[in-house]
Amino acid sequence: MRDTQPVPLVVPRNFRLICELFGVPVAAFIQLFLDHYSFMDLHLKDNSSYNLATRGISFVNHLVKTEKTPSLMLDKSERDLGVKLTQRQVKIAVNRNYSIAERRNKGRVITGQLYDLFAKKVMLKDTLYLDENTCFKLSKDLLLTCILNNIHPARCINTLMEQVSIPNYLATMHLDRGTYNPILGFILRVQDGYGNIIDWEYRHTAAFQQFIMELQELNKRYFFYRSLDRRIAIYHTWLDDFLENRNKDL
């Protein structure tokens, strides 16, 4: 894995729409999500947004197909140090004398030490550009995970954005066919106000109110379509029609 970006960052239409139509700035959401990834949370479990984002990145790692993870050429002293740091992190993770927040903070220090160890062998930039005016800062937590999984951060972020869409979300919810998707869970948490990145001015516009009214009628309107695939296709058509009519009114 060289210090280059093998694929460009591309915001899929479905991801852009689920953010924009609910008043969530796309770039701000991505940075918020990345900031909440915690390598230490791989050893923890709670209902925090940090744990949710961490499970989201793990979810992405399973979806991205890569070549076999290369064995990093570490000498004996480096391998011993890596083992000791990992053992120390796990020991902190199970220490109930600390709160989970304290364990997370203490673990983050060790994550930084692990990253510094592996970063000697694999170079990754800690900044990714979406365009000339928008960039994302990557934490050592995320960079370490990408190194260990042989996944470039750009591919990780692109795959993350591909996992959510309004038609899929609504169809699975209306048919009670929801599947595990921590990335969608994080988006829903942000839509409820977490992170303070909601565009509240937009939320008070007639366009947003119209969108919410449409959502409230969807399940009743298409209730007799019980196939998930059919419902998703119908919702895609509905969304395209809604956007086209909305744009005519602007």
N, C-alpha and C positions, 0 to 999 in steps of 0.2 A: 504494500500500500504506500504509494508515493505521496509527497506533499503537493498533490494536485487535486482538482475537483473533477472526478471522472464523468459526472453527469451534472447538467444544470439543475438548479432548483426551479421547479415548475409547479405553480398552484393550480390544481385541477379545478374545473368548473364547479363540480359538486361541492368541493370543500369551500371554495370562495363563496358560493351561494349560501351554504348553511351558516357561514359566519356573517356575511353582509346582511342577509334578510333578518337575522336576529340582532343586528347592531353590534357585532363583535368585530373589531378591526383585525384583519387577517394576520398582518405581521406582528401585532401586539400579542395575539393569541399564541402564535408559534413560539415567540420568545418566552412567554409566560410558561408554556408547556415545557420547553427545554430547561428553563430555570428550576423547574420542580422535579426534574429527574434526579434521583439520588441513588448512587451506587450502593450505599449502605442499606437502602430500603429493600434490596434484594434479600436481605437477611431479616427484615422486619415485616410486620403486618398490622396495619391499622386502617382507619377510614380517612386518613388525611389526603390532601391533594398531592402531596409528595409521593405517597405510596401509589396513588392512582396513576400519576404520570410515569412512575417507574414501571408499573405493570404494563402501561401502554407501550413503552419502548421495548420491553421484553416480548410483547405481543408482535411488534414489528420485526424484531430479530428472527422470530420463528417463520415469518413470511418471506423474508428476503433470502433468495437463493444465492449463495456465494460458493466460491471454491473452498476446499478444505482449509480450515484455519491453519495458517503456517505456524510452525513451531519457532518461537523467537529464540534467537541464539543468545542465551544468557549463560554466563559462567557460573560456577558453583556458588560463589559468594552472592551473586545476584539472585539465583534461584532460592537460596536459603533465606535471603532477605524478603523475597516475595512471599514465601511460605509463612514466615514469622509475622509479616504485616497482615496477611489474610487471617491467620489464626487470632491475632489480636483484635481484628475487626469483628470476627464472629463472637469472640469472647465478650466484647462490649455489647453486641447485639442481644445476647441472652442475659445480660446483667440487669435484673429487675430493680436494682438499687437506683438506677437512673430512669428518668422518664424517657419515653420514646423520642421526644424532641432532643433531649440531652444525648441520647445514644446516636441520633442522626448527626448531630453537630460534631461529636467526638469521632464518629466514623468518617465524616467528611475530611478530617485532617489526615487520616490514614489513607483514604482514597487519593488524596493529593500526593502522598508519598509513593503509592503504587503507580500512579500515573507518571511521576518523575522517573521512576525506575524503567518503565516500559517505553516512555517517550524517547529514551536514548537510542532505542532500536527502530522505532517507527515514527516518522514525522507527520503530524497533522496540524493544519492551521486551526486556530481557535476562533476564526471568523469566516462566515460563509455569506456571500452576497446573493440576494434575490434579484436585485437590480442595482444600478449605480447609486441609488439613493437609500436602499434598504439592505441592512446586513443583520446577521444574527451572531451573537456571542455564544460560544460553546464552552460549557464548563468542563473541568477535568473529569468529572463523573461521566459525562457523555463520551468524551474523547477516549477515556480508558475502556469503556464498554465497546466502542467501535473498534478499537485496536484488538481487544480480546476476541471479538466476533468476526474480525476481518470484514467489516462493513464500513464503507465511507459514510460520514455524517450526512452528506447530501442525499445519498440513497436512502438512508434511514428516515430523513425528514420527508422526502417525497413519498415513501411508502406509508408513512404516518398519515399524510394528508389524503391518501387514496382510500382510507378506511371508513370514511363517513360521507353520507349524502342525505339530503332531506327525504327523497322518496323511500330509500331503504329504511331510514329511521322511523318514519311515520307508518310504513307498511308493517314492519315487525311489531311496532307498538300497538297498532290497531288490531292486529290479528293475534296478539299475545304470543308472538313467535320470536321474541327477542333473544339474541345470542350475546355471549360475553364480548364486550367491546369497551375496554377502559378508555380509549381515546374519545369515543362518543360520550362516555361518562364525564370526562373532564370538560368537554364542550358544554354539556348540560349544566355543570356546576358553574362554569363561567357565565352562561346565559342567565343564571340566577343571581349574578352579581359578584361572584368570587373574582378577586384580582383587580376589581375596580377599573376594568378596561371597556365596559359597555358604553356605547354611544347613546346616552340617555336623551339627548336632543332628538336623535332619529327615532327613538322609542316612542316619542310623543307626537310623531307625525301621522297624518292620515294614511300614508302609504303603509306604515307598520301596522296600524290598527286594521286596515283592510286585509293585510296578510294574516293576522291572528284570527280574524273572522272567517277567512277561508279555511284555515286549519281546523277550526271548530266544527265546520260542516263536512269535512272530507269523509270521515268514517261513516256518517249517516248516508252521504250521497252514494258511496260505493260499497255499502255494507254487504251486499249479496255476492261480491267478488271475494271468494274465500281462499283462492290460490295466492300464495305469497308472491310468486313470480308475476302473476297477472296484476296483482295489486301494485307492485313496484312499477311495472310498465305503465299502468294507468296514472300513477302519481307523477311519473316523469312527464307524461303528456300534459297533466294538469299544471305542473310547474311551468312548463314551456308556455302554455297558454296564459297563465297568470302573469308571467314576466312580459310577454308580448303585449297584453292588454294594459298592464301597468305602464309600460314605456310609452304607449300611445297617449296615455292620460297626462304624461309629464310635459 
